[in-house]
Amino acid sequence: MAGRGSAGNVIAALASFFIPGLGQLLQGRPIMALVHFCLAAALWIILMGWIIHLWSILDAALWTPDTA
């Protein structure tokens, strides 16, 4: 995945739209994927999971890999 605005990030954002954290997993960030998934699952219990769901989508879409 090349970075911000790339087709890979668009696919990751679409994946996170359906399942929070799936986009991060596709980008090779399993810890962040687990954080997004668990937070969304916990907050959907009180109907506030949409906040994490949106954060997951934006995080996948705007992520740029470290080049250092």
N, CA, C and O atoms as a Tripos MOL2 file, in Angstrom:
@<TRIPOS>MOLECULE
protein
  272   271    68     0     0
PROTEIN
NO_CHARGES

@<TRIPOS>ATOM
      1 N           0.8420   -1.1680    0.0000 N.3       1 MET1
      2 CA          0.0000    0.0000    0.0000 C.3       1 MET1
      3 C           0.8960    1.2440    0.0000 C.2       1 MET1
      4 O           1.8160    1.3600    0.8110 O.2       1 MET1
      5 N           0.6200    2.1450   -0.8980 N.am      2 ALA2
      6 CA          1.4950    3.2920   -1.1090 C.3       2 ALA2
      7 C           1.3060    4.4100   -0.1000 C.2       2 ALA2
      8 O           2.2670    5.1220    0.1910 O.2       2 ALA2
      9 N           0.1470    4.5920    0.4320 N.am      3 GLY3
     10 CA         -0.0590    5.6570    1.3980 C.3       3 GLY3
     11 C          -1.3440    6.4170    1.1420 C.2       3 GLY3
     12 O          -2.2370    5.9500    0.4350 O.2       3 GLY3
     13 N          -1.4170    7.5810    1.7230 N.am      4 ARG4
     14 CA         -2.6090    8.4100    1.7010 C.3       4 ARG4
     15 C          -3.1090    8.6360    0.2740 C.2       4 ARG4
     16 O          -2.3540    9.0560   -0.6030 O.2       4 ARG4
     17 N          -4.3930    8.3500    0.0560 N.am      5 GLY5
     18 CA         -5.0050    8.5390   -1.2470 C.3       5 GLY5
     19 C          -4.8130    7.3960   -2.2200 C.2       5 GLY5
     20 O          -5.3460    7.4390   -3.3290 O.2       5 GLY5
     21 N          -4.0730    6.3870   -1.8390 N.am      6 SER6
     22 CA         -3.8240    5.2640   -2.7510 C.3       6 SER6
     23 C          -5.0440    4.3560   -2.8070 C.2       6 SER6
     24 O          -5.9250    4.4230   -1.9500 O.2       6 SER6
     25 N          -5.0820    3.5190   -3.8130 N.am      7 ALA7
     26 CA         -6.1900    2.5730   -3.9640 C.3       7 ALA7
     27 C          -6.2320    1.6070   -2.7840 C.2       7 ALA7
     28 O          -7.3080    1.1800   -2.3650 O.2       7 ALA7
     29 N          -5.0660    1.2660   -2.2510 N.am      8 GLY8
     30 CA         -5.0180    0.3750   -1.0940 C.3       8 GLY8
     31 C          -5.7010    0.9690    0.1210 C.2       8 GLY8
     32 O          -6.3850    0.2630    0.8620 O.2       8 GLY8
     33 N          -5.5180    2.2650    0.3290 N.am      9 ASN9
     34 CA         -6.1690    2.9220    1.4620 C.3       9 ASN9
     35 C          -7.6740    3.0340    1.2480 C.2       9 ASN9
     36 O          -8.4440    2.9610    2.2060 O.2       9 ASN9
     37 N          -8.0950    3.2100    0.0130 N.am     10 VAL10
     38 CA         -9.5310    3.2590   -0.2760 C.3      10 VAL10
     39 C         -10.1580    1.9000    0.0170 C.2      10 VAL10
     40 O         -11.2340    1.8220    0.6090 O.2      10 VAL10
     41 N          -9.4910    0.8440   -0.3940 N.am     11 ILE11
     42 CA         -9.9870   -0.5080   -0.1140 C.3      11 ILE11
     43 C         -10.0110   -0.7610    1.3970 C.2      11 ILE11
     44 O         -10.9610   -1.3470    1.9160 O.2      11 ILE11
     45 N          -8.9710   -0.3200    2.0940 N.am     12 ALA12
     46 CA         -8.9220   -0.4950    3.5470 C.3      12 ALA12
     47 C         -10.0470    0.2790    4.2280 C.2      12 ALA12
     48 O         -10.6590   -0.2190    5.1730 O.2      12 ALA12
     49 N         -10.3210    1.4920    3.7550 N.am     13 ALA13
     50 CA        -11.4100    2.2820    4.3290 C.3      13 ALA13
     51 C         -12.7580    1.6100    4.0850 C.2      13 ALA13
     52 O         -13.6140    1.5910    4.9690 O.2      13 ALA13
     53 N         -12.9440    1.0640    2.8980 N.am     14 LEU14
     54 CA        -14.1920    0.3500    2.6090 C.3      14 LEU14
     55 C         -14.3350   -0.8960    3.4850 C.2      14 LEU14
     56 O         -15.4310   -1.2170    3.9420 O.2      14 LEU14
     57 N         -13.2350   -1.5850    3.7110 N.am     15 ALA15
     58 CA        -13.2720   -2.7620    4.5880 C.3      15 ALA15
     59 C         -13.6390   -2.3510    6.0140 C.2      15 ALA15
     60 O         -14.4090   -3.0410    6.6820 O.2      15 ALA15
     61 N         -13.0850   -1.2240    6.4790 N.am     16 SER16
     62 CA        -13.4040   -0.7380    7.8230 C.3      16 SER16
     63 C         -14.8330   -0.2330    7.9180 C.2      16 SER16
     64 O         -15.4060   -0.1920    9.0070 O.2      16 SER16
     65 N         -15.4120    0.1510    6.7940 N.am     17 PHE17
     66 CA        -16.8130    0.5660    6.7840 C.3      17 PHE17
     67 C         -17.7070   -0.6020    7.1960 C.2      17 PHE17
     68 O         -18.6920   -0.4160    7.9120 O.2      17 PHE17
     69 N         -17.3590   -1.8030    6.7410 N.am     18 PHE18
     70 CA        -18.1730   -2.9660    7.0450 C.3      18 PHE18
     71 C         -17.8290   -3.5810    8.4030 C.2      18 PHE18
     72 O         -18.7230   -3.9720    9.1550 O.2      18 PHE18
     73 N         -16.5380   -3.6670    8.7150 N.am     19 ILE19
     74 CA        -16.0970   -4.2230   10.0040 C.3      19 ILE19
     75 C         -14.9810   -3.3310   10.5330 C.2      19 ILE19
     76 O         -13.9130   -3.2660    9.9250 O.2      19 ILE19
     77 N         -15.2020   -2.6430   11.6510 N.am     20 PRO20
     78 CA        -14.1600   -1.7760   12.2010 C.3      20 PRO20
     79 C         -12.8920   -2.5810   12.4880 C.2      20 PRO20
     80 O         -12.9410   -3.6280   13.1340 O.2      20 PRO20
     81 N         -11.7720   -2.0830   12.0040 N.am     21 GLY21
     82 CA        -10.4930   -2.7450   12.2240 C.3      21 GLY21
     83 C         -10.0410   -3.6090   11.0650 C.2      21 GLY21
     84 O          -8.8590   -3.9410   10.9760 O.2      21 GLY21
     85 N         -10.9470   -3.9810   10.1780 N.am     22 LEU22
     86 CA        -10.5660   -4.8280    9.0580 C.3      22 LEU22
     87 C          -9.6200   -4.0990    8.1050 C.2      22 LEU22
     88 O          -8.7060   -4.7100    7.5510 O.2      22 LEU22
     89 N          -9.8290   -2.8260    7.9170 N.am     23 GLY23
     90 CA         -8.9340   -2.0450    7.0600 C.3      23 GLY23
     91 C          -7.5290   -1.9720    7.6310 C.2      23 GLY23
     92 O          -6.5480   -2.0750    6.8950 O.2      23 GLY23
     93 N          -7.4310   -1.7930    8.9400 N.am     24 GLN24
     94 CA         -6.1220   -1.7600    9.5870 C.3      24 GLN24
     95 C          -5.4370   -3.1180    9.4590 C.2      24 GLN24
     96 O          -4.2200   -3.1890    9.2870 O.2      24 GLN24
     97 N          -6.2050   -4.1770    9.5400 N.am     25 LEU25
     98 CA         -5.6490   -5.5180    9.3840 C.3      25 LEU25
     99 C          -5.1240   -5.7080    7.9600 C.2      25 LEU25
    100 O          -4.0610   -6.2990    7.7680 O.2      25 LEU25
    101 N          -5.8470   -5.2220    6.9810 N.am     26 LEU26
    102 CA         -5.3910   -5.2980    5.5900 C.3      26 LEU26
    103 C          -4.1100   -4.4950    5.3730 C.2      26 LEU26
    104 O          -3.2990   -4.8360    4.5130 O.2      26 LEU26
    105 N          -3.9300   -3.4340    6.1490 N.am     27 GLN27
    106 CA         -2.7380   -2.6080    6.0350 C.3      27 GLN27
    107 C          -1.5520   -3.1870    6.8140 C.2      27 GLN27
    108 O          -0.4590   -2.6210    6.7860 O.2      27 GLN27
    109 N          -1.7580   -4.2870    7.4930 N.am     28 GLY28
    110 CA         -0.6760   -4.9200    8.2370 C.3      28 GLY28
    111 C          -0.4690   -4.3380    9.6200 C.2      28 GLY28
    112 O           0.6480   -4.3430   10.1370 O.2      28 GLY28
    113 N          -1.5400   -3.8340   10.2270 N.am     29 ARG29
    114 CA         -1.4630   -3.2550   11.5710 C.3      29 ARG29
    115 C          -2.4150   -4.0150   12.4950 C.2      29 ARG29
    116 O          -3.4950   -3.5180   12.8150 O.2      29 ARG29
    117 N          -2.0190   -5.2270   12.9280 N.am     30 PRO30
    118 CA         -2.9380   -6.0680   13.7000 C.3      30 PRO30
    119 C          -3.2920   -5.5150   15.0770 C.2      30 PRO30
    120 O          -4.4140   -5.7100   15.5440 O.2      30 PRO30
    121 N          -2.3650   -4.8370   15.7310 N.am     31 ILE31
    122 CA         -2.6640   -4.2990   17.0680 C.3      31 ILE31
    123 C          -3.7260   -3.2110   16.9630 C.2      31 ILE31
    124 O          -4.6840   -3.2050   17.7360 O.2      31 ILE31
    125 N          -3.5640   -2.2930   16.0140 N.am     32 MET32
    126 CA         -4.5440   -1.2250   15.8340 C.3      32 MET32
    127 C          -5.8800   -1.8000   15.3800 C.2      32 MET32
    128 O          -6.9350   -1.2870   15.7540 O.2      32 MET32
    129 N          -5.8450   -2.8640   14.5730 N.am     33 ALA33
    130 CA         -7.0860   -3.5150   14.1510 C.3      33 ALA33
    131 C          -7.8430   -4.0680   15.3450 C.2      33 ALA33
    132 O          -9.0620   -3.9220   15.4380 O.2      33 ALA33
    133 N          -7.1260   -4.6990   16.2530 N.am     34 LEU34
    134 CA         -7.7460   -5.2420   17.4560 C.3      34 LEU34
    135 C          -8.3230   -4.1360   18.3320 C.2      34 LEU34
    136 O          -9.4100   -4.2880   18.8900 O.2      34 LEU34
    137 N          -7.6010   -3.0270   18.4550 N.am     35 VAL35
    138 CA         -8.0860   -1.8920   19.2440 C.3      35 VAL35
    139 C          -9.3930   -1.3620   18.6610 C.2      35 VAL35
    140 O         -10.3660   -1.1620   19.3890 O.2      35 VAL35
    141 N          -9.4140   -1.1350   17.3580 N.am     36 HIS36
    142 CA        -10.6240   -0.6140   16.7170 C.3      36 HIS36
    143 C         -11.7920   -1.5790   16.8670 C.2      36 HIS36
    144 O         -12.9050   -1.1680   17.1960 O.2      36 HIS36
    145 N         -11.5370   -2.8570   16.6270 N.am     37 PHE37
    146 CA        -12.6070   -3.8470   16.7000 C.3      37 PHE37
    147 C         -13.1660   -3.9550   18.1140 C.2      37 PHE37
    148 O         -14.3830   -3.9590   18.3000 O.2      37 PHE37
    149 N         -12.2970   -4.0430   19.1030 N.am     38 CYS38
    150 CA        -12.7540   -4.2050   20.4960 C.3      38 CYS38
    151 C         -13.4650   -2.9580   21.0160 C.2      38 CYS38
    152 O         -14.4880   -3.0610   21.6940 O.2      38 CYS38
    153 N         -12.9230   -1.7820   20.6990 N.am     39 LEU39
    154 CA        -13.5830   -0.5500   21.1360 C.3      39 LEU39
    155 C         -14.9510   -0.3960   20.4900 C.2      39 LEU39
    156 O         -15.9150   -0.0180   21.1570 O.2      39 LEU39
    157 N         -15.0410   -0.6830   19.2110 N.am     40 ALA40
    158 CA        -16.3330   -0.5750   18.5330 C.3      40 ALA40
    159 C         -17.3320   -1.5690   19.1150 C.2      40 ALA40
    160 O         -18.4910   -1.2250   19.3480 O.2      40 ALA40
    161 N         -16.8850   -2.7910   19.3490 N.am     41 ALA41
    162 CA        -17.7810   -3.8040   19.9140 C.3      41 ALA41
    163 C         -18.2660   -3.3900   21.3010 C.2      41 ALA41
    164 O         -19.4440   -3.5490   21.6210 O.2      41 ALA41
    165 N         -17.3730   -2.8650   22.1150 N.am     42 ALA42
    166 CA        -17.7430   -2.4500   23.4720 C.3      42 ALA42
    167 C         -18.6990   -1.2580   23.4510 C.2      42 ALA42
    168 O         -19.6560   -1.2060   24.2240 O.2      42 ALA42
    169 N         -18.4340   -0.3080   22.5670 N.am     43 LEU43
    170 CA        -19.2680    0.8880   22.5500 C.3      43 LEU43
    171 C         -20.5930    0.6910   21.8220 C.2      43 LEU43
    172 O         -21.5320    1.4510   22.0570 O.2      43 LEU43
    173 N         -20.6980   -0.3100   20.9430 N.am     44 TRP44
    174 CA        -21.9920   -0.5530   20.3060 C.3      44 TRP44
    175 C         -23.0160   -1.0260   21.3240 C.2      44 TRP44
    176 O         -24.2200   -0.9230   21.0870 O.2      44 TRP44
    177 N         -22.5540   -1.5410   22.4470 N.am     45 ILE45
    178 CA        -23.4770   -1.9730   23.5060 C.3      45 ILE45
    179 C         -24.2950   -0.7860   24.0010 C.2      45 ILE45
    180 O         -25.4770   -0.9300   24.3130 O.2      45 ILE45
    181 N         -23.6690    0.3860   24.0750 N.am     46 ILE46
    182 CA        -24.3830    1.5930   24.5240 C.3      46 ILE46
    183 C         -24.7000    2.5250   23.3510 C.2      46 ILE46
    184 O         -24.9200    3.7210   23.5410 O.2      46 ILE46
    185 N         -24.7190    1.9650   22.1390 N.am     47 LEU47
    186 CA        -25.0740    2.6830   20.9110 C.3      47 LEU47
    187 C         -24.1490    3.8590   20.5910 C.2      47 LEU47
    188 O         -24.5760    4.8340   19.9730 O.2      47 LEU47
    189 N         -22.8880    3.7710   21.0100 N.am     48 MET48
    190 CA        -21.9160    4.8090   20.6860 C.3      48 MET48
    191 C         -20.7850    4.2670   19.8190 C.2      48 MET48
    192 O         -19.7860    4.9540   19.6060 O.2      48 MET48
    193 N         -20.9310    3.0550   19.3220 N.am     49 GLY49
    194 CA        -19.8980    2.4350   18.5080 C.3      49 GLY49
    195 C         -19.6710    3.1270   17.1860 C.2      49 GLY49
    196 O         -18.6160    2.9510   16.5770 O.2      49 GLY49
    197 N         -20.6320    3.9110   16.7220 N.am     50 TRP50
    198 CA        -20.4750    4.6150   15.4560 C.3      50 TRP50
    199 C         -19.2920    5.5760   15.4980 C.2      50 TRP50
    200 O         -18.6920    5.8550   14.4600 O.2      50 TRP50
    201 N         -18.9470    6.0840   16.6770 N.am     51 ILE51
    202 CA        -17.7970    6.9930   16.8040 C.3      51 ILE51
    203 C         -16.5130    6.2460   16.4400 C.2      51 ILE51
    204 O         -15.7140    6.7360   15.6420 O.2      51 ILE51
    205 N         -16.3190    5.0780   17.0150 N.am     52 ILE52
    206 CA        -15.1350    4.2740   16.7170 C.3      52 ILE52
    207 C         -15.1950    3.7660   15.2900 C.2      52 ILE52
    208 O         -14.1650    3.6600   14.6230 O.2      52 ILE52
    209 N         -16.3820    3.4530   14.8190 N.am     53 HIS53
    210 CA        -16.5510    2.9800   13.4500 C.3      53 HIS53
    211 C         -16.0610    4.0480   12.4670 C.2      53 HIS53
    212 O         -15.3290    3.7300   11.5300 O.2      53 HIS53
    213 N         -16.4500    5.2940   12.6660 N.am     54 LEU54
    214 CA        -15.9820    6.3950   11.8120 C.3      54 LEU54
    215 C         -14.4860    6.6090   11.9490 C.2      54 LEU54
    216 O         -13.7990    6.8610   10.9590 O.2      54 LEU54
    217 N         -13.9730    6.5100   13.1790 N.am     55 TRP55
    218 CA        -12.5450    6.6700   13.4110 C.3      55 TRP55
    219 C         -11.7650    5.5900   12.6590 C.2      55 TRP55
    220 O         -10.7080    5.8610   12.0890 O.2      55 TRP55
    221 N         -12.2890    4.3820   12.6630 N.am     56 SER56
    222 CA        -11.6400    3.2750   11.9720 C.3      56 SER56
    223 C         -11.5660    3.5330   10.4660 C.2      56 SER56
    224 O         -10.5380    3.2840    9.8360 O.2      56 SER56
    225 N         -12.6570    4.0290    9.8980 N.am     57 ILE57
    226 CA        -12.6860    4.3290    8.4650 C.3      57 ILE57
    227 C         -11.6870    5.4210    8.1230 C.2      57 ILE57
    228 O         -10.9140    5.2840    7.1740 O.2      57 ILE57
    229 N         -11.6980    6.5080    8.8920 N.am     58 LEU58
    230 CA        -10.7770    7.6170    8.6290 C.3      58 LEU58
    231 C          -9.3240    7.2240    8.8460 C.2      58 LEU58
    232 O          -8.4480    7.6320    8.0850 O.2      58 LEU58
    233 N          -9.0670    6.4380    9.8760 N.am     59 ASP59
    234 CA         -7.7020    5.9990   10.1480 C.3      59 ASP59
    235 C          -7.1600    5.1530    8.9980 C.2      59 ASP59
    236 O          -6.0010    5.2990    8.6090 O.2      59 ASP59
    237 N          -7.9890    4.2770    8.4590 N.am     60 ALA60
    238 CA         -7.5550    3.4400    7.3330 C.3      60 ALA60
    239 C          -7.3430    4.2810    6.0770 C.2      60 ALA60
    240 O          -6.4060    4.0370    5.3170 O.2      60 ALA60
    241 N          -8.2030    5.2610    5.8580 N.am     61 ALA61
    242 CA         -8.1060    6.0780    4.6490 C.3      61 ALA61
    243 C          -6.9220    7.0410    4.6770 C.2      61 ALA61
    244 O          -6.3250    7.3120    3.6340 O.2      61 ALA61
    245 N          -6.5780    7.5530    5.8370 N.am     62 LEU62
    246 CA         -5.5570    8.5920    5.9400 C.3      62 LEU62
    247 C          -4.1830    8.0850    6.3790 C.2      62 LEU62
    248 O          -3.2470    8.8770    6.4810 O.2      62 LEU62
    249 N          -4.0430    6.8020    6.6350 N.am     63 TRP63
    250 CA         -2.7860    6.2360    7.1290 C.3      63 TRP63
    251 C          -1.6930    6.3100    6.0750 C.2      63 TRP63
    252 O          -1.9180    6.0140    4.9010 O.2      63 TRP63
    253 N          -0.5230    6.7050    6.5070 N.am     64 THR64
    254 CA          0.6530    6.6750    5.6320 C.3      64 THR64
    255 C           1.7220    5.8120    6.3160 C.2      64 THR64
    256 O           2.0110    6.0140    7.4960 O.2      64 THR64
    257 N           2.2990    4.8730    5.6020 N.am     65 PRO65
    258 CA          3.3080    4.0050    6.2140 C.3      65 PRO65
    259 C           4.5840    4.7750    6.5190 C.2      65 PRO65
    260 O           4.9510    5.7120    5.8090 O.2      65 PRO65
    261 N           5.2500    4.3590    7.5920 N.am     66 ASP66
    262 CA          6.5440    4.9640    7.9320 C.3      66 ASP66
    263 C           7.5800    4.5320    6.9140 C.2      66 ASP66
    264 O           7.6930    3.3480    6.5970 O.2      66 ASP66
    265 N           8.3320    5.4840    6.4070 N.am     67 THR67
    266 CA          9.3600    5.1570    5.4280 C.3      67 THR67
    267 C          10.7320    5.0890    6.0690 C.2      67 THR67
    268 O          11.7080    4.7300    5.4100 O.2      67 THR67
    269 N          10.8180    5.4270    7.3350 N.am     68 ALA68
    270 CA         12.1160    5.4290    8.0100 C.3      68 ALA68
    271 C          12.5210    4.0660    8.4880 C.2      68 ALA68
    272 O          13.5920    3.9110    9.0760 O.2      68 ALA68
@<TRIPOS>BOND
     1     1     2 1
     2     2     3 1
     3     3     4 2
     4     3     5 am
     5     5     6 1
     6     6     7 1
     7     7     8 2
     8     7     9 am
     9     9    10 1
    10    10    11 1
    11    11    12 2
    12    11    13 am
    13    13    14 1
    14    14    15 1
    15    15    16 2
    16    15    17 am
    17    17    18 1
    18    18    19 1
    19    19    20 2
    20    19    21 am
    21    21    22 1
    22    22    23 1
    23    23    24 2
    24    23    25 am
    25    25    26 1
    26    26    27 1
    27    27    28 2
    28    27    29 am
    29    29    30 1
    30    30    31 1
    31    31    32 2
    32    31    33 am
    33    33    34 1
    34    34    35 1
    35    35    36 2
    36    35    37 am
    37    37    38 1
    38    38    39 1
    39    39    40 2
    40    39    41 am
    41    41    42 1
    42    42    43 1
    43    43    44 2
    44    43    45 am
    45    45    46 1
    46    46    47 1
    47    47    48 2
    48    47    49 am
    49    49    50 1
    50    50    51 1
    51    51    52 2
    52    51    53 am
    53    53    54 1
    54    54    55 1
    55    55    56 2
    56    55    57 am
    57    57    58 1
    58    58    59 1
    59    59    60 2
    60    59    61 am
    61    61    62 1
    62    62    63 1
    63    63    64 2
    64    63    65 am
    65    65    66 1
    66    66    67 1
    67    67    68 2
    68    67    69 am
    69    69    70 1
    70    70    71 1
    71    71    72 2
    72    71    73 am
    73    73    74 1
    74    74    75 1
    75    75    76 2
    76    75    77 am
    77    77    78 1
    78    78    79 1
    79    79    80 2
    80    79    81 am
    81    81    82 1
    82    82    83 1
    83    83    84 2
    84    83    85 am
    85    85    86 1
    86    86    87 1
    87    87    88 2
    88    87    89 am
    89    89    90 1
    90    90    91 1
    91    91    92 2
    92    91    93 am
    93    93    94 1
    94    94    95 1
    95    95    96 2
    96    95    97 am
    97    97    98 1
    98    98    99 1
    99    99   100 2
   100    99   101 am
   101   101   102 1
   102   102   103 1
   103   103   104 2
   104   103   105 am
   105   105   106 1
   106   106   107 1
   107   107   108 2
   108   107   109 am
   109   109   110 1
   110   110   111 1
   111   111   112 2
   112   111   113 am
   113   113   114 1
   114   114   115 1
   115   115   116 2
   116   115   117 am
   117   117   118 1
   118   118   119 1
   119   119   120 2
   120   119   121 am
   121   121   122 1
   122   122   123 1
   123   123   124 2
   124   123   125 am
   125   125   126 1
   126   126   127 1
   127   127   128 2
   128   127   129 am
   129   129   130 1
   130   130   131 1
   131   131   132 2
   132   131   133 am
   133   133   134 1
   134   134   135 1
   135   135   136 2
   136   135   137 am
   137   137   138 1
   138   138   139 1
   139   139   140 2
   140   139   141 am
   141   141   142 1
   142   142   143 1
   143   143   144 2
   144   143   145 am
   145   145   146 1
   146   146   147 1
   147   147   148 2
   148   147   149 am
   149   149   150 1
   150   150   151 1
   151   151   152 2
   152   151   153 am
   153   153   154 1
   154   154   155 1
   155   155   156 2
   156   155   157 am
   157   157   158 1
   158   158   159 1
   159   159   160 2
   160   159   161 am
   161   161   162 1
   162   162   163 1
   163   163   164 2
   164   163   165 am
   165   165   166 1
   166   166   167 1
   167   167   168 2
   168   167   169 am
   169   169   170 1
   170   170   171 1
   171   171   172 2
   172   171   173 am
   173   173   174 1
   174   174   175 1
   175   175   176 2
   176   175   177 am
   177   177   178 1
   178   178   179 1
   179   179   180 2
   180   179   181 am
   181   181   182 1
   182   182   183 1
   183   183   184 2
   184   183   185 am
   185   185   186 1
   186   186   187 1
   187   187   188 2
   188   187   189 am
   189   189   190 1
   190   190   191 1
   191   191   192 2
   192   191   193 am
   193   193   194 1
   194   194   195 1
   195   195   196 2
   196   195   197 am
   197   197   198 1
   198   198   199 1
   199   199   200 2
   200   199   201 am
   201   201   202 1
   202   202   203 1
   203   203   204 2
   204   203   205 am
   205   205   206 1
   206   206   207 1
   207   207   208 2
   208   207   209 am
   209   209   210 1
   210   210   211 1
   211   211   212 2
   212   211   213 am
   213   213   214 1
   214   214   215 1
   215   215   216 2
   216   215   217 am
   217   217   218 1
   218   218   219 1
   219   219   220 2
   220   219   221 am
   221   221   222 1
   222   222   223 1
   223   223   224 2
   224   223   225 am
   225   225   226 1
   226   226   227 1
   227   227   228 2
   228   227   229 am
   229   229   230 1
   230   230   231 1
   231   231   232 2
   232   231   233 am
   233   233   234 1
   234   234   235 1
   235   235   236 2
   236   235   237 am
   237   237   238 1
   238   238   239 1
   239   239   240 2
   240   239   241 am
   241   241   242 1
   242   242   243 1
   243   243   244 2
   244   243   245 am
   245   245   246 1
   246   246   247 1
   247   247   248 2
   248   247   249 am
   249   249   250 1
   250   250   251 1
   251   251   252 2
   252   251   253 am
   253   253   254 1
   254   254   255 1
   255   255   256 2
   256   255   257 am
   257   257   258 1
   258   258   259 1
   259   259   260 2
   260   259   261 am
   261   261   262 1
   262   262   263 1
   263   263   264 2
   264   263   265 am
   265   265   266 1
   266   266   267 1
   267   267   268 2
   268   267   269 am
   269   269   270 1
   270   270   271 1
   271   271   272 2
@<TRIPOS>SUBSTRUCTURE
     1 MET1         2 RESIDUE 1 A MET
     2 ALA2         6 RESIDUE 1 A ALA
     3 GLY3        10 RESIDUE 1 A GLY
     4 ARG4        14 RESIDUE 1 A ARG
     5 GLY5        18 RESIDUE 1 A GLY
     6 SER6        22 RESIDUE 1 A SER
     7 ALA7        26 RESIDUE 1 A ALA
     8 GLY8        30 RESIDUE 1 A GLY
     9 ASN9        34 RESIDUE 1 A ASN
    10 VAL10       38 RESIDUE 1 A VAL
    11 ILE11       42 RESIDUE 1 A ILE
    12 ALA12       46 RESIDUE 1 A ALA
    13 ALA13       50 RESIDUE 1 A ALA
    14 LEU14       54 RESIDUE 1 A LEU
    15 ALA15       58 RESIDUE 1 A ALA
    16 SER16       62 RESIDUE 1 A SER
    17 PHE17       66 RESIDUE 1 A PHE
    18 PHE18       70 RESIDUE 1 A PHE
    19 ILE19       74 RESIDUE 1 A ILE
    20 PRO20       78 RESIDUE 1 A PRO
    21 GLY21       82 RESIDUE 1 A GLY
    22 LEU22       86 RESIDUE 1 A LEU
    23 GLY23       90 RESIDUE 1 A GLY
    24 GLN24       94 RESIDUE 1 A GLN
    25 LEU25       98 RESIDUE 1 A LEU
    26 LEU26      102 RESIDUE 1 A LEU
    27 GLN27      106 RESIDUE 1 A GLN
    28 GLY28      110 RESIDUE 1 A GLY
    29 ARG29      114 RESIDUE 1 A ARG
    30 PRO30      118 RESIDUE 1 A PRO
    31 ILE31      122 RESIDUE 1 A ILE
    32 MET32      126 RESIDUE 1 A MET
    33 ALA33      130 RESIDUE 1 A ALA
    34 LEU34      134 RESIDUE 1 A LEU
    35 VAL35      138 RESIDUE 1 A VAL
    36 HIS36      142 RESIDUE 1 A HIS
    37 PHE37      146 RESIDUE 1 A PHE
    38 CYS38      150 RESIDUE 1 A CYS
    39 LEU39      154 RESIDUE 1 A LEU
    40 ALA40      158 RESIDUE 1 A ALA
    41 ALA41      162 RESIDUE 1 A ALA
    42 ALA42      166 RESIDUE 1 A ALA
    43 LEU43      170 RESIDUE 1 A LEU
    44 TRP44      174 RESIDUE 1 A TRP
    45 ILE45      178 RESIDUE 1 A ILE
    46 ILE46      182 RESIDUE 1 A ILE
    47 LEU47      186 RESIDUE 1 A LEU
    48 MET48      190 RESIDUE 1 A MET
    49 GLY49      194 RESIDUE 1 A GLY
    50 TRP50      198 RESIDUE 1 A TRP
    51 ILE51      202 RESIDUE 1 A ILE
    52 ILE52      206 RESIDUE 1 A ILE
    53 HIS53      210 RESIDUE 1 A HIS
    54 LEU54      214 RESIDUE 1 A LEU
    55 TRP55      218 RESIDUE 1 A TRP
    56 SER56      222 RESIDUE 1 A SER
    57 ILE57      226 RESIDUE 1 A ILE
    58 LEU58      230 RESIDUE 1 A LEU
    59 ASP59      234 RESIDUE 1 A ASP
    60 ALA60      238 RESIDUE 1 A ALA
    61 ALA61      242 RESIDUE 1 A ALA
    62 LEU62      246 RESIDUE 1 A LEU
    63 TRP63      250 RESIDUE 1 A TRP
    64 THR64      254 RESIDUE 1 A THR
    65 PRO65      258 RESIDUE 1 A PRO
    66 ASP66      262 RESIDUE 1 A ASP
    67 THR67      266 RESIDUE 1 A THR
    68 ALA68      270 RESIDUE 1 A ALA
